[in-house]
Amino acid sequence: MKGFGPKNNSKEGNKHSNFFENDSLIDNALKLHSKGKIFEAKNSYLDLIKNGISDPRVFTNLGVIFQSEKNYEKASKLYKKSIIIFPESHEAYSNLSRILLETGQYDLAENYLIKVIKLKPDFLMAYQNLFNVYCINNNRKKAENVLYDCLKIAPNNPLVLSNLGRFLLDKGNFDEAKKYINKAIDLKPDFWIAYNNLATLEASEGNLIEAEKNFHKVIKINPNFVEAYVNLGEIKNDLHKVKEAEELFLKSVKIKEDFINGYSSLFRFYEKTNNLIKLKEQLNLQNGNNEIKNELLMYEARVLFREKKFFKAKELIDKVSLDWVQRTDANTRLNFWSFKAFIEEKLENFNNAYEAFLKSQLNSKYERCNKELFRNYIIDYEKNLNNQDFFHKKDSYFKEKKNVYFLIGFPRSGTTLLDTILRSHPDIDVIEEKPIINSLERIIKTQLKYKLSEIHKLTEPEVEKLREYYLKSISKLTDKKNSRIIIDKFPFQTVSLPLINFIFPEAKIIFAHRHPYDTVLSCFQQCFEPNNAMANLRSLRESSEIYDLSMKAWVKYKENLNLNFTMSKYESLIDNFEVQTMKIMDFLEIEWNQNIKNYRETALNRIKINTPSSSQVVQPLYKSSIAKWLNYKPYFDDCHVFLENWVKYFNY
């Protein structure tokens, strides 16, 4: 807020005969205000007005005091009086626009801010507030234009540069974003806002170690910025530093007891890590906290759901304010609809469940994704099968057998259950959804300058380097250093098989599958972290299309690549556990171990499970997920054309 403005020299102001005579009284009030003696300044301004003195400085500065007290009505009236006397007062217009922003009157705020900029074209704060208005109204083009206007006015202002970087980050333009954020840091090395934006960017790119370092810098510079504790907690959780993550979430609400996002993150953390005991402790501890009453209802309902008390769960979830759901942060909103959907499903309210699942897919991060890029990615890989050099080089480059193993299939086809079972064997470790193959793809495209459709152009030394990179990367990720077998589990790596097979022709591949309709339904029911691949799983129709495209690729690869593979059928694993697991052990050439039967204990002891199945694999084997799609059969009308052939193919 701006105050302490210029003397009024307008003709309107000169109508007041005592204007200049009272200058000393006004100056005294202004000095009190500038020295932070707010109470005395406020009384002086009120006395001046009571004595009939109409000065824009008095009105504006008294308005600032009322605004700081959140008495917006009085502040607005004073700013308007100031404007009547001195129409060129950009400070009064600016402060009035801030009130309109704070009270949600964004269109009117926009008008006032445009007026401020006309009066004072280099007034940076007005541009920044106008940028906020456009962001709130989702007018991204105007918001971007305003940022570039700011850049013209203040090309070396760290805040401007950092804000522009953050905006470009949200657009998905990572390279440009990093350039502006780094420039902001160069200009102001202790600028925590820029470090926060840089850490967010690095997390978005998957550079979790760098993101972790920079969030630590944010906290060191500004230890009271509670959002950084939550953001760092999320990073720590992804890095399996679960204890540190918990401490950060707890620290955020200790610093700021009414920090709603901190509580939401803490509750979500306990639920996702299957720590229901601590979740219930926290819910009981916060019982009666009206600031988070909806969060409490939501997670109490989730606990009841996990305890199979479905009617009580619905009773609580239905008490959550839908107005609050609309206003809360995106993660909490999506979780609410997901929680509600599964509760409705258990009570056989399938239409309500379907509508809630639809709402759980409304993640704004998908706006940065392009589902067509993933479809083209599959098509590019398939092109390798049309090139004889691919097959000739694959055979000629193969010199020595490497013991590498992959668990693939399609998302929600039972890979996490199989992962948990396999890692129960003392000689097997499973690396869960770490994008090592994606890193190889990045090296091929950015360093070696080949397209994924041009794998045949790789030279023998290049292939050897890729092999070494993969083997070193996966060995670093294993927790069981003495494992004889390390399995790389990543369902969508099905479509990357040409690269896997080119580098490791002898790789052992476990292909997991499940009834196509149940697979597609389960994909639609999950809140995946948005990316180009997962952007294809937001509806039953889209999921069916990408399932069809992926399975067609699998069949082509199976027929052309001479793969060393075995199939794992989810339903058979449920129905005949020992027979199916012994079959896989035989394929892996390792003896069956009694510990495999205790896979649930393995799951419960795991610090973190990185998939949406985290709450399911700790349960006993159950058949309720088999043929579940029939409950939603009417919603599959436009999916049959993509799925029926695969029902026959997999012999369902």
Residue pairs with C-beta under 8 A, 6 or more apart in sequence:
1 64
1 67
1 68
1 95
1 98
2 60
2 64
2 91
2 94
2 95
2 125
3 33
3 57
3 60
3 61
3 64
3 91
3 95
4 30
4 33
4 34
4 57
4 61
5 56
5 57
5 60
5 61
5 86
5 89
5 91
5 92
6 57
7 23
7 57
8 19
8 55
8 56
8 57
8 85
8 86
10 85
10 86
10 87
10 88
12 84
12 85
12 86
13 19
13 54
13 55
13 56
13 85
13 86
16 52
16 53
16 54
16 55
18 52
18 53
19 53
19 54
19 55
22 48
22 51
22 53
22 55
25 44
25 48
25 53
26 48
26 53
26 55
26 57
26 58
28 44
29 41
29 44
29 45
29 48
29 58
29 61
30 41
30 57
30 61
32 40
32 41
32 44
33 41
33 61
33 65
38 65
38 68
41 61
41 65
42 62
42 65
45 58
45 61
45 62
45 65
46 62
48 55
48 58
49 58
49 59
49 62
54 81
54 85
55 85
56 81
56 82
56 83
56 85
56 86
56 89
56 92
57 82
59 78
59 79
59 81
59 82
59 85
59 92
60 78
60 79
60 82
60 89
60 91
60 92
60 95
62 78
63 74
63 75
63 76
63 78
63 79
63 82
63 92
63 95
64 75
64 95
66 72
66 74
66 75
66 78
67 75
67 95
67 98
67 99
72 99
72 102
72 103
75 95
75 99
76 96
76 99
79 92
79 93
79 95
79 96
79 99
80 92
80 96
82 89
82 92
83 89
83 92
83 93
83 96
86 92
88 119
89 119
90 116
90 119
90 120
90 123
90 126
93 112
93 113
93 115
93 116
93 119
94 112
94 113
94 116
94 123
94 125
94 126
94 129
96 112
97 109
97 112
97 113
97 116
97 126
97 129
98 109
98 129
100 106
100 108
100 109
100 112
101 109
101 129
101 132
101 133
106 133
106 136
106 137
107 137
109 129
109 133
110 130
110 133
110 134
110 137
113 126
113 129
113 130
113 133
114 130
116 123
116 126
117 123
117 126
117 127
117 130
120 126
122 153
124 150
124 153
124 154
124 157
124 160
127 146
127 149
127 150
127 153
128 150
128 159
128 160
128 163
130 146
131 143
131 146
131 147
131 150
131 163
134 140
134 142
134 143
134 146
135 143
140 171
143 167
144 167
147 160
147 163
147 164
147 167
148 164
150 157
150 160
150 163
150 164
151 160
151 161
151 164
153 160
154 160
156 187
158 184
158 185
158 187
158 188
158 191
158 193
158 194
159 184
159 191
159 193
161 180
161 181
161 183
161 184
161 187
161 194
162 180
162 181
162 184
162 191
162 193
162 194
162 197
164 180
165 176
165 177
165 178
165 179
165 180
165 181
165 184
165 194
165 197
165 198
165 201
166 177
166 181
166 197
166 200
167 177
168 174
168 176
168 177
168 180
169 177
169 181
169 197
169 200
169 201
169 204
170 368
171 177
171 368
172 368
174 201
174 204
174 205
177 197
177 201
178 198
178 201
181 194
181 197
181 198
181 201
182 198
184 191
184 193
184 194
185 191
185 194
185 195
185 198
188 194
190 221
191 221
192 217
192 218
192 221
192 222
192 225
192 228
195 214
195 215
195 217
195 218
195 221
196 214
196 215
196 218
196 225
196 227
196 228
196 231
198 214
199 210
199 211
199 212
199 213
199 214
199 215
199 217
199 218
199 231
199 232
199 235
200 211
200 231
202 208
202 210
202 211
202 214
203 211
203 231
203 234
203 235
206 435
208 235
208 238
208 239
209 239
211 235
212 232
212 235
212 236
212 239
215 228
215 231
215 232
215 235
216 232
218 225
218 228
218 232
219 225
219 228
219 229
219 232
222 228
223 255
224 255
224 256
226 252
226 255
226 256
226 259
226 261
226 262
227 252
227 261
229 248
229 249
229 251
229 252
229 255
229 262
230 248
230 249
230 252
230 261
230 262
230 265
232 248
233 244
233 245
233 246
233 248
233 249
233 252
233 265
233 269
234 245
234 265
236 242
236 244
236 245
236 248
237 245
237 269
237 273
237 608
238 610
240 607
240 608
242 273
242 607
242 608
245 269
246 266
246 269
249 262
249 265
249 266
249 269
250 266
252 259
252 261
252 262
252 265
252 266
253 259
253 262
253 263
253 266
256 262
258 291
260 291
260 292
260 295
261 329
263 282
263 286
263 292
263 295
264 292
264 295
264 328
264 329
264 331
264 332
265 331
266 282
267 279
267 282
267 283
267 295
267 299
268 331
268 332
268 335
270 276
270 278
270 279
270 282
271 279
271 299
271 302
271 303
271 306
271 615
272 608
272 614
272 615
273 607
273 608
273 614
274 604
274 609
274 614
274 615
274 618
276 303
276 306
276 307
279 299
279 303
280 303
283 296
283 299
283 300
283 303
286 292
286 296
287 296
289 296
294 320
294 321
294 324
294 325
294 328
295 332
297 316
297 317
297 319
297 320
298 316
298 317
298 320
298 332
298 335
298 336
298 339
300 316
301 313
301 314
301 316
301 317
301 320
301 339
301 343
302 313
302 339
304 310
304 312
304 313
304 316
305 313
305 339
305 342
305 343
305 346
306 615
310 343
310 346
310 347
311 347
313 343
314 343
314 344
314 347
317 336
317 339
317 340
317 343
320 336
325 333
325 336
325 337
326 333
328 336
330 363
330 364
330 365
334 360
334 362
334 363
334 527
335 527
337 356
337 357
337 359
337 360
337 362
338 356
338 357
338 360
338 525
338 527
340 356
341 353
341 354
341 356
341 357
341 360
341 525
342 353
342 525
344 350
344 352
344 353
344 356
345 353
345 631
348 631
350 631
350 632
354 632
354 635
357 524
357 525
358 539
360 525
360 527
361 524
361 527
361 538
361 539
363 527
363 530
365 530
366 530
366 535
366 538
368 530
369 530
369 531
369 532
369 534
369 535
370 532
370 535
371 532
371 535
371 536
371 542
371 546
373 532
374 532
374 533
374 535
374 536
374 546
375 536
375 546
375 549
377 452
377 495
377 532
378 495
378 549
378 550
378 553
380 451
380 452
380 453
381 452
381 453
381 495
381 496
381 497
381 498
381 499
381 553
382 498
382 553
382 556
383 453
384 390
384 453
384 454
384 455
384 456
384 498
384 502
385 498
385 556
385 557
385 560
385 561
387 456
389 456
389 457
390 455
390 456
390 498
390 502
393 456
393 458
393 460
393 502
394 501
394 502
394 505
395 505
396 460
397 460
397 463
397 502
398 505
398 506
401 506
402 467
402 471
402 504
402 506
402 507
403 485
404 470
404 471
404 474
404 486
404 488
404 504
404 507
404 508
405 485
405 486
405 487
405 488
405 507
405 508
405 509
405 510
405 588
406 487
406 488
406 489
406 490
406 493
406 500
406 507
406 508
406 509
406 510
407 415
407 418
407 419
407 422
407 430
407 487
407 488
407 489
407 490
407 491
407 510
407 512
408 415
408 490
408 491
408 492
408 493
408 494
408 497
408 509
408 510
408 511
408 512
409 415
409 491
409 494
409 511
409 512
409 513
409 514
409 568
410 491
410 492
410 494
410 513
410 519
410 523
410 547
410 550
410 551
411 491
411 492
411 519
411 523
411 526
411 528
411 534
411 537
412 514
412 519
412 522
412 523
412 526
412 612
412 613
413 491
413 512
413 513
413 514
413 519
413 570
414 512
414 513
414 514
414 568
414 570
414 573
415 489
415 491
415 512
416 432
416 609
416 611
416 613
416 616
416 617
417 570
417 573
417 613
417 616
417 617
418 510
418 512
418 568
418 573
418 584
419 430
419 432
419 487
419 489
420 599
420 602
420 603
420 606
420 609
420 617
421 573
421 581
421 596
421 599
422 428
422 430
422 487
422 584
422 596
423 429
423 430
423 602
424 593
424 595
424 596
424 598
424 599
424 601
424 602
425 585
425 590
425 593
425 595
425 596
426 480
426 593
426 595
427 482
427 483
427 484
427 485
427 590
427 593
428 480
428 483
428 484
428 485
428 486
428 487
428 588
428 590
429 478
429 479
429 480
429 483
429 485
429 486
429 487
430 486
430 487
430 489
431 474
431 477
431 478
431 486
431 487
431 488
431 489
432 489
432 609
432 610
432 611
433 489
433 490
433 610
433 611
434 473
434 474
434 477
434 488
434 490
435 490
436 470
436 473
436 474
436 477
436 488
437 470
437 488
437 490
437 493
437 496
437 499
437 500
439 469
439 473
440 466
440 469
440 470
440 499
440 503
441 452
441 496
441 499
443 466
443 469
444 450
444 452
444 455
444 458
444 466
444 499
445 451
445 452
448 458
448 462
450 457
450 458
452 499
455 498
455 499
455 502
458 466
458 502
463 502
463 503
466 503
467 503
467 504
470 503
470 504
474 486
474 488
475 486
478 486
484 590
485 588
485 590
487 510
491 512
492 533
492 550
493 500
494 511
494 550
494 553
494 554
494 557
495 550
495 553
497 509
497 553
497 554
497 557
497 561
497 563
498 557
498 561
500 507
500 509
501 507
501 557
501 561
501 562
501 563
505 562
506 564
507 564
508 564
508 565
508 566
508 587
508 588
509 563
509 564
509 565
509 566
510 565
510 566
510 568
510 584
510 587
511 554
511 565
511 566
511 567
511 568
512 567
512 568
512 570
513 519
513 567
513 568
513 569
513 570
513 650
514 522
514 569
514 570
514 571
515 570
515 571
515 626
515 627
515 629
515 647
515 650
515 652
516 547
516 551
516 643
516 646
516 647
516 650
516 652
517 629
517 636
517 639
517 643
517 647
518 625
518 626
518 627
518 628
518 629
519 547
520 540
520 543
520 544
520 547
520 629
520 639
520 643
521 540
521 628
521 629
521 632
522 625
522 628
523 537
523 543
523 547
524 537
524 538
524 539
524 540
524 543
526 537
526 612
527 612
528 534
528 537
528 612
536 542
536 543
536 545
536 546
537 543
537 546
540 632
540 635
540 636
540 639
541 638
541 639
544 636
544 639
544 642
544 643
545 642
547 642
547 643
547 646
548 642
548 643
548 645
548 646
551 646
551 649
555 649
557 563
558 565
566 583
566 584
566 587
568 580
568 584
569 580
569 650
571 626
572 579
572 580
573 580
573 581
573 621
574 621
574 622
574 623
574 626
577 597
577 621
578 592
578 597
581 592
581 596
582 592
585 591
585 592
595 602
599 617
600 617
600 618
600 619
600 620
603 609
603 617
603 618
604 618
608 614
609 617
629 636
636 643
